[in-house]
């Protein structure tokens, strides 16, 4: 069974930093693609950052240059370092491990491996101005 646990949220002032952790058990990062999402009241769920099994990183435009995602295989943990935080970064942050389940699906971009997302419980980030 795959478990995902986030930690590291808190309350900071604008310009401050936090480091979120996402620890995954029950699978390895060879089979799991990790995604950080955030959800603020009244807003849609936003994909914030991703890291693939080959180390490729992606950031939403709203956080590019301020956030950095990294992976520690030895700890089965993905980190999201958040710097220069702004009040608009206030949200519940969720980590999802998208794990291979076998088979593939034909999409507009070609064939992609089938995955299922395992979610953590979330960690709250609050940034005050």
The first five atom37 places (N, CA, C, CB, O) and aatype in JSON, in Angstrom:
{
  "aatype": [20, 20, 20, 20, 20, 20, 20, 20, 20, 20, 20, 20, 20, 20, 20, 20, 20, 20, 20, 20, 20, 20, 20, 20, 20, 20, 20, 20, 20, 20, 20, 20, 20, 20, 20, 20, 20, 20, 20, 20, 20, 20, 20, 20, 20, 20, 20, 20, 20, 20, 20, 20, 20, 20, 20, 20, 20, 20, 20, 20, 20, 20, 20, 20, 20, 20, 20, 20, 20, 20, 20, 20, 20, 20, 20, 20, 20, 20, 20, 20, 20, 20, 20, 20, 20, 20, 20, 20, 20, 20, 20, 20, 20, 20, 20, 20, 20, 20, 20, 20, 20, 20, 20, 20, 20, 20, 20, 20, 20, 20, 20, 20, 20, 20, 20, 20, 20, 20, 20, 20, 20, 20, 20, 20, 20, 20, 20, 20, 20],
  "atom_mask": [
    [1, 1, 1, 1, 1],
    [1, 1, 1, 1, 1],
    [1, 1, 1, 1, 1],
    [1, 1, 1, 1, 1],
    [1, 1, 1, 1, 1],
    [1, 1, 1, 1, 1],
    [1, 1, 1, 1, 1],
    [1, 1, 1, 1, 1],
    [1, 1, 1, 1, 1],
    [1, 1, 1, 1, 1],
    [1, 1, 1, 1, 1],
    [1, 1, 1, 1, 1],
    [1, 1, 1, 1, 1],
    [1, 1, 1, 1, 1],
    [1, 1, 1, 1, 1],
    [1, 1, 1, 1, 1],
    [1, 1, 1, 1, 1],
    [1, 1, 1, 1, 1],
    [1, 1, 1, 1, 1],
    [1, 1, 1, 1, 1],
    [1, 1, 1, 1, 1],
    [1, 1, 1, 1, 1],
    [1, 1, 1, 1, 1],
    [1, 1, 1, 1, 1],
    [1, 1, 1, 1, 1],
    [1, 1, 1, 1, 1],
    [1, 1, 1, 1, 1],
    [1, 1, 1, 1, 1],
    [1, 1, 1, 1, 1],
    [1, 1, 1, 1, 1],
    [1, 1, 1, 1, 1],
    [1, 1, 1, 1, 1],
    [1, 1, 1, 1, 1],
    [1, 1, 1, 1, 1],
    [1, 1, 1, 1, 1],
    [1, 1, 1, 1, 1],
    [1, 1, 1, 1, 1],
    [1, 1, 1, 1, 1],
    [1, 1, 1, 1, 1],
    [1, 1, 1, 1, 1],
    [1, 1, 1, 1, 1],
    [1, 1, 1, 1, 1],
    [1, 1, 1, 1, 1],
    [1, 1, 1, 1, 1],
    [1, 1, 1, 1, 1],
    [1, 1, 1, 1, 1],
    [1, 1, 1, 1, 1],
    [1, 1, 1, 1, 1],
    [1, 1, 1, 1, 1],
    [1, 1, 1, 1, 1],
    [1, 1, 1, 1, 1],
    [1, 1, 1, 1, 1],
    [1, 1, 1, 1, 1],
    [1, 1, 1, 1, 1],
    [1, 1, 1, 1, 1],
    [1, 1, 1, 1, 1],
    [1, 1, 1, 1, 1],
    [1, 1, 1, 1, 1],
    [1, 1, 1, 1, 1],
    [1, 1, 1, 1, 1],
    [1, 1, 1, 1, 1],
    [1, 1, 1, 1, 1],
    [1, 1, 1, 1, 1],
    [1, 1, 1, 1, 1],
    [1, 1, 1, 1, 1],
    [1, 1, 1, 1, 1],
    [1, 1, 1, 1, 1],
    [1, 1, 1, 1, 1],
    [1, 1, 1, 1, 1],
    [1, 1, 1, 1, 1],
    [1, 1, 1, 1, 1],
    [1, 1, 1, 1, 1],
    [1, 1, 1, 1, 1],
    [1, 1, 1, 1, 1],
    [1, 1, 1, 1, 1],
    [1, 1, 1, 1, 1],
    [1, 1, 1, 1, 1],
    [1, 1, 1, 1, 1],
    [1, 1, 1, 1, 1],
    [1, 1, 1, 1, 1],
    [1, 1, 1, 1, 1],
    [1, 1, 1, 1, 1],
    [1, 1, 1, 1, 1],
    [1, 1, 1, 1, 1],
    [1, 1, 1, 1, 1],
    [1, 1, 1, 1, 1],
    [1, 1, 1, 1, 1],
    [1, 1, 1, 1, 1],
    [1, 1, 1, 1, 1],
    [1, 1, 1, 1, 1],
    [1, 1, 1, 1, 1],
    [1, 1, 1, 1, 1],
    [1, 1, 1, 1, 1],
    [1, 1, 1, 1, 1],
    [1, 1, 1, 1, 1],
    [1, 1, 1, 1, 1],
    [1, 1, 1, 1, 1],
    [1, 1, 1, 1, 1],
    [1, 1, 1, 1, 1],
    [1, 1, 1, 1, 1],
    [1, 1, 1, 1, 1],
    [1, 1, 1, 1, 1],
    [1, 1, 1, 1, 1],
    [1, 1, 1, 1, 1],
    [1, 1, 1, 1, 1],
    [1, 1, 1, 1, 1],
    [1, 1, 1, 1, 1],
    [1, 1, 1, 1, 1],
    [1, 1, 1, 1, 1],
    [1, 1, 1, 1, 1],
    [1, 1, 1, 1, 1],
    [1, 1, 1, 1, 1],
    [1, 1, 1, 1, 1],
    [1, 1, 1, 1, 1],
    [1, 1, 1, 1, 1],
    [1, 1, 1, 1, 1],
    [1, 1, 1, 1, 1],
    [1, 1, 1, 1, 1],
    [1, 1, 1, 1, 1],
    [1, 1, 1, 1, 1],
    [1, 1, 1, 1, 1],
    [1, 1, 1, 1, 1],
    [1, 1, 1, 1, 1],
    [1, 1, 1, 1, 1],
    [1, 1, 1, 1, 1],
    [1, 1, 1, 1, 1],
    [1, 1, 1, 1, 1],
    [1, 1, 1, 1, 1],
    [1, 1, 1, 1, 1]
  ],
  "atom_positions": [
    [[0.84, -1.19, 0.0], [0.0, 0.0, 0.0], [0.88, 1.25, 0.0], [-0.95, 0.0, 1.22], [1.9, 1.3, 0.69]],
    [[0.49, 2.24, -0.77], [1.25, 3.48, -0.88], [0.72, 4.5, 0.11], [1.19, 4.05, -2.33], [-0.49, 4.72, 0.2]],
    [[1.64, 5.11, 0.85], [1.29, 6.17, 1.78], [2.06, 7.42, 1.42], [1.59, 5.75, 3.24], [3.23, 7.37, 1.03]],
    [[1.38, 8.55, 1.54], [1.98, 9.85, 1.26], [1.73, 10.76, 2.46], [1.4, 10.49, -0.06], [0.59, 10.93, 2.89]],
    [[2.79, 11.33, 3.0], [2.65, 12.19, 4.18], [3.39, 13.5, 3.93], [3.2, 11.49, 5.46], [4.59, 13.5, 3.63]],
    [[2.67, 14.61, 4.04], [3.27, 15.94, 3.89], [3.55, 16.52, 5.27], [2.35, 16.88, 3.06], [2.89, 16.19, 6.26]],
    [[4.54, 17.4, 5.31], [4.83, 18.15, 6.54], [5.56, 19.41, 6.16], [5.66, 17.3, 7.54], [5.97, 19.59, 5.01]],
    [[5.72, 20.3, 7.14], [6.53, 21.49, 6.93], [5.75, 22.78, 6.74], [7.39, 21.29, 5.76], [6.34, 23.85, 6.63]],
    [[4.43, 22.69, 6.7], [3.67, 23.91, 6.56], [3.74, 24.77, 7.81], [2.23, 23.59, 6.24], [4.26, 24.34, 8.85]],
    [[3.21, 25.98, 7.71], [3.21, 26.88, 8.86], [2.78, 28.27, 8.45], [4.59, 26.93, 9.51], [2.28, 28.49, 7.35]],
    [[2.99, 29.2, 9.35], [2.64, 30.59, 9.11], [3.9, 31.43, 9.07], [1.67, 31.11, 10.19], [4.73, 31.38, 9.97]],
    [[4.03, 32.22, 8.01], [5.19, 33.1, 7.86], [4.73, 34.45, 7.34], [6.25, 32.48, 6.9], [3.61, 34.59, 6.85]],
    [[5.61, 35.43, 7.46], [5.31, 36.73, 6.89], [5.77, 36.77, 5.44], [5.99, 37.85, 7.71], [6.6, 35.97, 5.0]],
    [[5.21, 37.71, 4.72], [5.58, 37.88, 3.32], [7.09, 38.04, 3.18], [4.85, 39.11, 2.71], [7.72, 38.78, 3.93]],
    [[7.66, 37.31, 2.22], [9.1, 37.31, 2.03], [9.81, 36.17, 2.74], [9.66, 38.58, 2.5], [10.99, 35.93, 2.51]],
    [[9.09, 35.47, 3.59], [9.68, 34.36, 4.34], [9.8, 33.1, 3.53], [8.87, 34.09, 5.56], [9.45, 33.07, 2.35]],
    [[10.31, 32.05, 4.17], [10.55, 30.77, 3.5], [9.99, 29.62, 4.33], [12.05, 30.56, 3.25], [9.9, 29.69, 5.55]],
    [[9.62, 28.58, 3.62], [9.22, 27.32, 4.24], [9.72, 26.19, 3.36], [7.68, 27.25, 4.45], [9.87, 26.35, 2.15]],
    [[9.96, 25.03, 3.98], [10.31, 23.85, 3.19], [9.3, 22.75, 3.52], [11.77, 23.38, 3.48], [9.2, 22.29, 4.65]],
    [[8.57, 22.36, 2.49], [7.61, 21.28, 2.64], [8.27, 19.95, 2.3], [6.38, 21.52, 1.74], [9.13, 19.87, 1.43]],
    [[7.85, 18.9, 3.0], [8.35, 17.56, 2.75], [7.2, 16.65, 2.36], [9.09, 17.0, 3.98], [6.08, 16.78, 2.86]],
    [[7.48, 15.73, 1.45], [6.51, 14.73, 1.03], [7.21, 13.38, 1.09], [5.95, 15.03, -0.42], [8.06, 13.07, 0.26]],
    [[6.86, 12.58, 2.08], [7.48, 11.27, 2.25], [6.54, 10.2, 1.73], [7.83, 11.01, 3.74], [5.37, 10.14, 2.11]],
    [[7.08, 9.37, 0.85], [6.27, 8.34, 0.19], [6.77, 6.96, 0.62], [6.33, 8.49, -1.37], [7.97, 6.7, 0.6]],
    [[5.86, 6.1, 0.99], [6.22, 4.72, 1.33], [5.36, 3.77, 0.51], [6.03, 4.45, 2.85], [4.27, 4.12, 0.06]],
    [[5.89, 2.56, 0.32], [5.14, 1.56, -0.44], [5.44, 1.55, -1.91], [3.7, 1.77, -0.25], [4.88, 0.75, -2.66]],
    [[6.33, 2.44, -2.34], [6.74, 2.46, -3.73], [8.1, 3.16, -3.79], [5.68, 3.18, -4.65], [8.58, 3.69, -2.79]],
    [[8.71, 3.15, -4.95], [9.96, 3.88, -5.13], [9.75, 4.99, -6.14], [11.1, 2.93, -5.58], [8.76, 5.02, -6.86]],
    [[10.7, 5.9, -6.18], [10.58, 7.0, -7.12], [10.86, 6.56, -8.56], [11.53, 8.12, -6.73], [10.68, 7.33, -9.49]],
    [[11.3, 5.31, -8.73], [11.41, 4.78, -10.09], [10.03, 4.6, -10.71], [12.18, 3.44, -10.09], [9.87, 4.68, -11.93]],
    [[9.05, 4.36, -9.86], [7.68, 4.1, -10.33], [6.71, 5.23, -10.04], [7.17, 2.83, -9.71], [5.56, 5.19, -10.48]],
    [[7.14, 6.24, -9.31], [6.21, 7.28, -8.87], [6.67, 8.65, -9.36], [6.07, 7.28, -7.34], [7.84, 9.01, -9.21]],
    [[5.75, 9.4, -9.92], [6.0, 10.8, -10.28], [5.33, 11.66, -9.21], [5.47, 11.14, -11.73], [4.14, 11.47, -8.92]],
    [[6.06, 12.58, -8.64], [5.53, 13.35, -7.51], [5.1, 14.73, -7.98], [6.58, 13.47, -6.4], [5.8, 15.41, -8.71]],
    [[3.92, 15.1, -7.53], [3.33, 16.39, -7.87], [2.95, 17.13, -6.6], [2.1, 16.2, -8.78], [2.39, 16.54, -5.68]],
    [[3.25, 18.42, -6.53], [2.74, 19.3, -5.47], [1.6, 20.13, -6.05], [3.89, 20.21, -4.9], [1.74, 20.76, -7.1]],
    [[0.48, 20.12, -5.34], [-0.69, 20.92, -5.7], [-1.02, 21.82, -4.52], [-1.91, 20.01, -6.08], [-0.56, 21.6, -3.4]],
    [[-1.82, 22.85, -4.78], [-2.33, 23.67, -3.68], [-3.77, 24.06, -3.94], [-1.46, 24.92, -3.48], [-4.21, 24.19, -5.08]],
    [[-4.49, 24.23, -2.85], [-5.9, 24.58, -2.93], [-6.18, 25.65, -1.89], [-6.81, 23.33, -2.7], [-6.03, 25.45, -0.69]],
    [[-6.6, 26.81, -2.4], [-6.99, 27.91, -1.52], [-8.51, 28.04, -1.54], [-6.31, 29.25, -1.94], [-9.13, 27.71, -2.55]],
    [[-9.11, 28.51, -0.45], [-10.58, 28.65, -0.42], [-11.06, 29.49, -1.59], [-11.04, 29.28, 0.9], [-10.54, 30.57, -1.84]],
    [[-12.06, 28.98, -2.29], [-12.63, 29.71, -3.41], [-11.86, 29.59, -4.7], [-12.75, 31.13, -3.07], [-12.29, 30.09, -5.74]],
    [[-10.72, 28.92, -4.65], [-9.89, 28.76, -5.85], [-9.92, 27.33, -6.36], [-8.44, 29.17, -5.57], [-10.34, 26.4, -5.66]],
    [[-9.48, 27.18, -7.59], [-9.34, 25.84, -8.13], [-8.04, 25.24, -7.64], [-9.4, 25.85, -9.68], [-7.12, 25.94, -7.23]],
    [[-7.98, 23.92, -7.7], [-6.75, 23.23, -7.35], [-5.69, 23.59, -8.38], [-6.97, 21.69, -7.26], [-5.93, 23.5, -9.59]],
    [[-4.53, 23.98, -7.91], [-3.46, 24.43, -8.8], [-2.27, 23.5, -8.71], [-3.03, 25.87, -8.46], [-1.81, 23.17, -7.61]],
    [[-1.77, 23.07, -9.85], [-0.53, 22.29, -9.89], [0.62, 23.26, -9.71], [-0.4, 21.49, -11.23], [0.76, 24.22, -10.47]],
    [[1.45, 23.02, -8.71], [2.5, 23.95, -8.33], [3.85, 23.53, -8.91], [2.59, 24.06, -6.82], [4.56, 24.34, -9.51]],
    [[4.2, 22.26, -8.72], [5.52, 21.8, -9.14], [5.51, 20.29, -9.27], [6.6, 22.26, -8.15], [4.77, 19.59, -8.58]],
    [[6.36, 19.79, -10.17], [6.47, 18.36, -10.37], [7.93, 17.96, -10.52], [5.65, 17.91, -11.59], [8.77, 18.77, -10.92]],
    [[8.21, 16.71, -10.21], [9.53, 16.16, -10.48], [9.33, 14.74, -10.97], [10.45, 16.2, -9.2], [8.63, 13.95, -10.35]],
    [[9.97, 14.43, -12.09], [9.81, 13.12, -12.7], [10.95, 12.19, -12.29], [9.73, 13.24, -14.22], [11.91, 12.61, -11.65]],
    [[10.82, 10.93, -12.67], [11.81, 9.96, -12.25], [13.17, 10.18, -12.89], [11.32, 8.57, -12.55], [14.16, 9.61, -12.45]],
    [[13.22, 10.99, -13.94], [14.51, 11.3, -14.55], [15.06, 12.62, -14.04], [14.4, 11.34, -16.06], [16.07, 13.12, -14.53]],
    [[14.37, 13.2, -13.03], [14.84, 14.43, -12.43], [14.3, 15.69, -13.09], [16.3, 14.46, -12.46], [14.61, 16.8, -12.64]],
    [[13.51, 15.54, -14.13], [12.95, 16.71, -14.8], [12.0, 17.44, -13.86], [12.23, 16.31, -16.09], [11.14, 16.82, -13.23]],
    [[12.16, 18.75, -13.77], [11.35, 19.57, -12.88], [10.46, 20.51, -13.68], [12.24, 20.36, -11.91], [10.81, 20.93, -14.79]],
    [[9.32, 20.83, -13.1], [8.4, 21.79, -13.71], [7.81, 22.65, -12.61], [7.27, 21.08, -14.51], [7.56, 22.18, -11.5]],
    [[7.59, 23.94, -12.93], [7.02, 24.87, -11.98], [5.91, 25.67, -12.64], [8.1, 25.81, -11.43], [5.98, 26.01, -13.82]],
    [[4.88, 25.97, -11.86], [3.86, 26.89, -12.34], [4.5, 28.28, -12.46], [2.63, 26.92, -11.38], [5.43, 28.61, -11.73]],
    [[3.98, 29.06, -13.39], [4.54, 30.39, -13.6], [4.5, 31.26, -12.36], [3.81, 31.06, -14.71], [5.37, 32.11, -12.16]],
    [[3.48, 31.04, -11.52], [3.31, 31.87, -10.33], [4.38, 31.63, -9.27], [1.95, 31.63, -9.73], [4.55, 32.44, -8.37]],
    [[5.1, 30.5, -9.37], [6.1, 30.18, -8.35], [7.5, 30.04, -8.93], [5.73, 28.9, -7.64], [8.46, 29.89, -8.18]],
    [[7.63, 30.1, -10.23], [8.93, 29.91, -10.88], [9.91, 30.96, -10.39], [8.8, 29.96, -12.42], [9.59, 32.15, -10.33]],
    [[11.09, 30.51, -10.05], [12.1, 31.42, -9.52], [12.07, 31.59, -8.02], [11.95, 32.74, -10.16], [13.01, 32.11, -7.42]],
    [[10.98, 31.14, -7.39], [10.86, 31.25, -5.93], [10.83, 29.89, -5.25], [9.61, 32.02, -5.57], [11.31, 29.74, -4.12]],
    [[10.29, 28.9, -5.92], [10.17, 27.55, -5.36], [11.18, 26.63, -6.03], [8.73, 27.0, -5.53], [11.53, 26.81, -7.2]],
    [[11.65, 25.65, -5.27], [12.55, 24.66, -5.82], [12.15, 23.28, -5.31], [14.03, 24.97, -5.45], [12.01, 23.07, -4.11]],
    [[11.96, 22.33, -6.24], [11.59, 20.97, -5.88], [12.82, 20.08, -5.98], [10.43, 20.44, -6.78], [13.62, 20.21, -6.91]],
    [[12.97, 19.19, -5.02], [14.12, 18.29, -5.03], [13.69, 16.95, -4.45], [15.32, 18.88, -4.24], [12.65, 16.82, -3.81]],
    [[14.54, 15.96, -4.68], [14.19, 14.59, -4.28], [15.38, 13.96, -3.56], [13.78, 13.74, -5.51], [16.51, 14.06, -4.02]],
    [[15.1, 13.32, -2.45], [16.12, 12.57, -1.71], [15.7, 11.11, -1.72], [16.29, 13.1, -0.23], [14.84, 10.69, -0.94]],
    [[16.31, 10.33, -2.62], [15.97, 8.92, -2.75], [16.18, 8.15, -1.45], [16.78, 8.29, -3.85], [15.39, 7.27, -1.1]],
    [[17.25, 8.49, -0.75], [17.59, 7.74, 0.47], [16.52, 7.89, 1.54], [18.92, 8.2, 1.01], [16.38, 7.03, 2.4]],
    [[15.78, 8.99, 1.49], [14.74, 9.25, 2.48], [13.34, 9.07, 1.9], [14.88, 10.64, 3.04], [12.35, 9.28, 2.6]],
    [[13.25, 8.67, 0.61], [11.95, 8.56, -0.06], [11.13, 9.83, 0.11], [11.17, 7.35, 0.48], [9.92, 9.78, 0.32]],
    [[11.81, 10.95, 0.01], [11.15, 12.23, 0.3], [11.41, 13.22, -0.83], [11.64, 12.8, 1.64], [12.51, 13.31, -1.37]],
    [[10.36, 13.96, -1.16], [10.46, 15.08, -2.08], [10.27, 16.36, -1.28], [9.41, 14.97, -3.24], [9.36, 16.46, -0.45]],
    [[11.12, 17.33, -1.52], [11.06, 18.59, -0.81], [10.58, 19.7, -1.75], [12.43, 18.95, -0.2], [10.87, 19.69, -2.94]],
    [[9.85, 20.64, -1.19], [9.48, 21.85, -1.92], [9.96, 23.04, -1.1], [7.93, 21.93, -2.2], [9.34, 23.42, -0.11]],
    [[11.08, 23.61, -1.53], [11.62, 24.8, -0.86], [10.9, 26.01, -1.42], [13.17, 24.91, -1.07], [10.93, 26.27, -2.63]],
    [[10.26, 26.76, -0.54], [9.49, 27.91, -0.96], [10.11, 29.17, -0.38], [8.01, 27.77, -0.53], [10.14, 29.35, 0.84]],
    [[10.6, 30.03, -1.24], [11.24, 31.27, -0.83], [10.43, 32.47, -1.29], [12.67, 31.35, -1.38], [9.6, 32.36, -2.19]],
    [[10.7, 33.61, -0.67], [10.01, 34.85, -1.04], [8.5, 34.62, -1.11], [10.54, 35.37, -2.41], [7.85, 34.95, -2.1]],
    [[7.97, 34.06, -0.06], [6.55, 33.73, -0.06], [5.68, 34.99, -0.07], [6.21, 32.87, 1.16], [6.04, 36.02, 0.5]],
    [[4.55, 34.86, -0.73], [3.61, 35.97, -0.88], [2.26, 35.56, -0.29], [3.46, 36.37, -2.37], [1.98, 34.37, -0.18]],
    [[1.44, 36.53, 0.09], [0.11, 36.18, 0.63], [-0.69, 35.29, -0.33], [-0.68, 37.46, 0.93], [-1.48, 34.46, 0.12]],
    [[-0.51, 35.47, -1.62], [-1.26, 34.64, -2.58], [-0.77, 33.2, -2.62], [-1.15, 35.25, -3.96], [-1.38, 32.36, -3.29]],
    [[0.32, 32.89, -1.92], [0.75, 31.5, -1.79], [0.0, 30.77, -0.68], [2.25, 31.44, -1.53], [0.15, 29.56, -0.52]],
    [[-0.79, 31.5, 0.07], [-1.55, 30.89, 1.15], [-2.51, 29.85, 0.6], [-2.32, 31.94, 1.95], [-3.34, 30.15, -0.26]],
    [[-2.41, 28.63, 1.1], [-3.23, 27.53, 0.6], [-2.91, 26.28, 1.41], [-2.99, 27.28, -0.91], [-1.97, 26.25, 2.2]],
    [[-3.72, 25.25, 1.19], [-3.38, 23.93, 1.66], [-2.59, 23.28, 0.54], [-4.66, 23.08, 2.04], [-3.02, 23.25, -0.62]],
    [[-1.42, 22.76, 0.89], [-0.54, 22.15, -0.09], [-0.64, 20.63, 0.03], [0.92, 22.63, 0.1], [-0.53, 20.06, 1.11]],
    [[-0.85, 20.0, -1.12], [-1.01, 18.55, -1.18], [0.06, 17.94, -2.08], [-2.41, 18.18, -1.68], [0.42, 18.49, -3.11]],
    [[0.55, 16.8, -1.65], [1.51, 16.03, -2.45], [0.78, 14.82, -3.01], [2.75, 15.61, -1.6], [0.0, 14.17, -2.32]],
    [[1.05, 14.52, -4.26], [0.47, 13.33, -4.89], [1.59, 12.52, -5.5], [-0.58, 13.71, -5.97], [2.45, 13.04, -6.21]],
    [[1.58, 11.23, -5.22], [2.52, 10.3, -5.85], [1.74, 9.53, -6.9], [3.18, 9.33, -4.79], [0.82, 8.77, -6.58]],
    [[2.09, 9.72, -8.15], [1.41, 9.06, -9.26], [2.17, 7.79, -9.6], [1.3, 10.0, -10.51], [3.25, 7.83, -10.19]],
    [[1.6, 6.67, -9.22], [2.3, 5.39, -9.26], [1.87, 4.56, -10.46], [2.05, 4.61, -7.96], [0.69, 4.49, -10.81]],
    [[2.86, 3.91, -11.09], [2.57, 3.03, -12.22], [1.67, 1.88, -11.79], [3.88, 2.5, -12.82], [1.87, 1.28, -10.73]],
    [[0.68, 1.57, -12.63], [-0.21, 0.45, -12.32], [-0.26, -0.56, -13.46], [-1.62, 0.96, -12.03], [-1.05, -1.5, -13.43]],
    [[0.59, -0.35, -14.47], [0.61, -1.29, -15.59], [-0.27, -0.82, -16.72], [0.19, -2.66, -15.14], [-1.23, -0.08, -16.51]],
    [[0.06, -1.27, -17.91], [-0.72, -0.89, -19.08], [-0.4, 0.52, -19.53], [-2.19, -1.03, -18.79], [0.42, 1.21, -18.93]],
    [[-1.07, 0.94, -20.6], [-0.87, 2.28, -21.13], [-2.14, 2.75, -21.81], [0.32, 2.32, -22.1], [-3.02, 1.96, -22.14]],
    [[-2.21, 4.07, -22.0], [-3.37, 4.7, -22.61], [-2.91, 5.54, -23.77], [-4.16, 5.55, -21.59], [-1.89, 6.23, -23.69]],
    [[-3.66, 5.48, -24.85], [-3.34, 6.3, -26.01], [-3.95, 7.67, -25.84], [-3.84, 5.63, -27.32], [-5.16, 7.81, -25.7]],
    [[-3.11, 8.7, -25.87], [-3.58, 10.07, -25.7], [-3.21, 10.89, -26.93], [-2.98, 10.71, -24.41], [-2.61, 10.37, -27.87]],
    [[-3.58, 12.16, -26.9], [-3.23, 13.03, -28.01], [-1.73, 13.15, -28.2], [-3.81, 14.39, -27.8], [-1.25, 13.44, -29.3]],
    [[-0.99, 12.91, -27.12], [0.46, 13.0, -27.19], [1.14, 11.66, -27.39], [0.99, 13.63, -25.96], [2.36, 11.56, -27.32]],
    [[0.33, 10.64, -27.65], [0.89, 9.3, -27.82], [0.53, 8.41, -26.66], [2.4, 9.37, -27.98], [-0.37, 8.72, -25.88]],
    [[1.23, 7.31, -26.55], [0.94, 6.37, -25.46], [1.61, 6.84, -24.18], [1.4, 4.95, -25.82], [2.77, 7.25, -24.19]],
    [[0.85, 6.78, -23.07], [1.4, 7.11, -21.76], [1.1, 5.97, -20.81], [0.83, 8.46, -21.23], [0.06, 5.32, -20.91]],
    [[2.01, 5.74, -19.87], [1.82, 4.68, -18.88], [0.66, 5.04, -17.95], [3.11, 4.45, -18.07], [0.45, 6.2, -17.6]],
    [[-0.08, 4.01, -17.56], [-1.2, 4.24, -16.64], [-0.69, 4.42, -15.22], [-2.21, 3.09, -16.7], [0.19, 3.69, -14.76]],
    [[-1.26, 5.39, -14.53], [-0.86, 5.69, -13.15], [-2.09, 5.97, -12.3], [0.12, 6.88, -13.1], [-3.14, 6.35, -12.82]],
    [[-1.94, 5.79, -11.0], [-2.99, 6.19, -10.06], [-2.36, 7.12, -9.04], [-3.65, 4.94, -9.36], [-1.23, 6.91, -8.61]],
    [[-3.1, 8.16, -8.66], [-2.57, 9.16, -7.74], [-2.9, 8.79, -6.3], [-3.14, 10.56, -8.06], [-4.04, 8.48, -5.96]],
    [[-1.86, 8.81, -5.46], [-2.03, 8.63, -4.02], [-1.75, 9.97, -3.36], [-1.09, 7.5, -3.46], [-0.69, 10.56, -3.57]],
    [[-2.69, 10.44, -2.56], [-2.61, 11.78, -1.99], [-2.31, 11.75, -0.49], [-3.9, 12.53, -2.24], [-2.71, 10.84, 0.23]],
    [[-1.59, 12.79, -0.06], [-1.42, 12.99, 1.36], [-2.58, 13.79, 1.94], [-0.09, 13.7, 1.64], [-3.53, 14.12, 1.23]],
    [[-2.48, 14.09, 3.23], [-3.57, 14.78, 3.91], [-3.46, 16.3, 3.76], [-3.57, 14.41, 5.38], [-4.4, 17.02, 4.09]],
    [[-2.34, 16.77, 3.27], [-2.15, 18.19, 3.07], [-1.46, 18.87, 4.25], [-3.46, 18.85, 2.82], [-1.5, 18.38, 5.38]],
    [[-0.83, 19.99, 3.96], [-0.19, 20.81, 5.0], [-0.49, 22.28, 4.68], [1.38, 20.54, 5.07], [-0.37, 22.71, 3.54]],
    [[-0.89, 23.02, 5.7], [-1.35, 24.39, 5.5], [-0.17, 25.36, 5.47], [-2.33, 24.8, 6.6], [0.72, 25.3, 6.32]],
    [[-0.19, 26.24, 4.49], [0.78, 27.33, 4.4], [0.0, 28.64, 4.44], [1.66, 27.23, 3.08], [-0.92, 28.87, 3.65]],
    [[0.37, 29.49, 5.38], [-0.28, 30.79, 5.53], [0.77, 31.88, 5.49], [-1.09, 30.86, 6.85], [1.72, 31.86, 6.27]],
    [[0.59, 32.82, 4.59], [1.55, 33.91, 4.44], [0.82, 35.22, 4.71], [2.2, 33.91, 3.02], [-0.16, 35.55, 4.04]],
    [[1.3, 35.96, 5.68], [0.67, 37.22, 6.03], [1.47, 38.38, 5.45], [0.54, 37.37, 7.57], [2.69, 38.29, 5.28]],
    [[0.76, 39.45, 5.14], [1.43, 40.61, 4.52], [2.0, 41.54, 5.58], [0.45, 41.39, 3.63], [2.59, 42.57, 5.24]]
  ]
}
